[in-house]
Amino acid sequence: VSHKFVFALLKQAGVKLIQKPRVLSLDETVLDQITPRSAYVIGFIFADGYITNDHPKRSPKLVIHLSEDDVEHLKNIRSFFRSGHKLVYEKASKKTYGGPSYFWSVRSHNIYNRLRAYGMALGPESKPVRELVQSRDFWRGVVDGDGCVETSESRGRYYASFKLYGHVPLLERFVAFLATKR
């Protein structure tokens, strides 16, 4: 018997219930200072996460949605935030681009505002602030989120290639970062 069924029966019988909202742990201050670890996590969020202010009566939300193969990244990020919020499994579907996946989401004004201050947009136009653009840890997070190294063979010779996927404003800043490392 589900708790919803029991609550419905109690309500039907006229029993007044006081429900306390469930409070899950979440350290909303972990992004307040840019450290090597927070820069990495912010980079990963820029690559594979998004923020939304989708409900006028609720706090803004951070969501990270990853392939089932990358669930360890999601566990590490959840741990970084000291979060008690669960990882949610989704079966393969068009929504998950064909493969099974997990997502993690939290609602927090502080996290939302901090990511906005660091240049994260509600859409694809995210432009990280200068301090992040100059951080190799930020770019490690971005690359871990949306980059890959591939090898190919042509006429008996092997080649490696690096790819980074993303929206143009973020990629332009990555190219600028690389130009400073010559």
Backbone hydrogen bonds, N-H to C=O, Kabsch-Sander energy under -0.5 kcal/mol:
donor,donor_aa,acceptor,acceptor_aa,energy
6,V,2,S,-1.8
7,F,3,H,-2.7
8,A,4,K,-2.4
9,L,5,F,-2.3
10,L,6,V,-2.5
11,K,7,F,-2.6
12,Q,8,A,-2.4
13,A,9,L,-1.7
14,G,11,K,-1.5
15,V,10,L,-2.5
19,Q,17,L,-0.7
20,K,18,I,-0.6
24,L,22,R,-0.6
27,D,81,F,-3.3
28,E,26,L,-1.1
30,V,27,D,-0.9
32,D,29,T,-2.0
35,T,33,Q,-0.9
39,A,35,T,-2.9
40,Y,36,P,-1.8
41,V,37,R,-2.2
42,I,38,S,-2.9
43,G,39,A,-2.4
44,F,40,Y,-2.4
45,I,41,V,-2.5
46,F,42,I,-2.6
47,A,43,G,-1.7
48,D,44,F,-3.2
49,G,45,I,-2.4
50,Y,63,V,-2.2
52,T,61,K,-2.4
58,R,55,H,-1.7
61,K,52,T,-3.2
62,L,106,V,-2.8
63,V,50,Y,-2.7
64,I,104,W,-2.3
65,H,48,D,-1.2
66,L,102,Y,-2.9
68,E,100,P,-2.4
70,D,67,S,-1.9
71,V,68,E,-1.4
73,H,70,D,-1.0
74,L,70,D,-1.3
75,K,71,V,-2.3
76,N,72,E,-2.3
77,I,73,H,-2.3
78,R,74,L,-2.5
79,S,75,K,-2.3
80,F,76,N,-2.3
81,F,77,I,-1.9
82,R,79,S,-1.6
83,S,78,R,-2.3
84,G,25,S,-2.6
88,V,103,F,-3.1
89,Y,87,L,-0.5
90,E,101,S,-3.1
97,Y,94,K,-1.6
98,G,93,S,-3.1
99,G,96,T,-1.3
101,S,90,E,-2.4
102,Y,66,L,-2.7
103,F,88,V,-2.1
104,W,64,I,-2.2
106,V,62,L,-2.0
108,S,60,P,-2.0
108,S,106,V,-0.5
112,Y,108,S,-2.0
113,N,109,H,-3.1
114,R,110,N,-2.5
115,L,111,I,-2.6
116,R,112,Y,-2.4
117,A,113,N,-2.4
118,Y,114,R,-1.6
119,G,116,R,-1.6
120,M,115,L,-2.7
127,K,119,G,-2.3
129,V,118,Y,-1.7
132,L,129,V,-0.8
133,V,129,V,-2.4
134,Q,130,R,-2.0
135,S,132,L,-2.0
136,R,134,Q,-0.6
139,W,135,S,-1.7
140,R,136,R,-2.1
141,G,137,D,-1.8
142,V,138,F,-2.1
143,V,139,W,-2.9
144,D,140,R,-2.6
145,G,141,G,-1.7
146,D,142,V,-3.0
147,G,143,V,-2.5
148,C,163,K,-2.4
150,E,161,S,-2.9
152,S,159,Y,-2.5
154,S,157,R,-2.8
157,R,154,S,-1.7
159,Y,152,S,-3.1
161,S,150,E,-2.9
163,K,148,C,-2.9
165,Y,146,D,-2.7
170,L,167,H,-0.7
171,L,167,H,-2.1
172,E,168,V,-2.9
173,R,169,P,-1.3
174,F,170,L,-1.6
175,V,171,L,-2.3
176,A,172,E,-2.0
177,F,173,R,-2.2
178,L,174,F,-2.5
179,A,175,V,-2.0
180,T,176,A,-1.0
180,T,177,F,-0.8
181,K,178,L,-1.6
182,R,179,A,-0.8
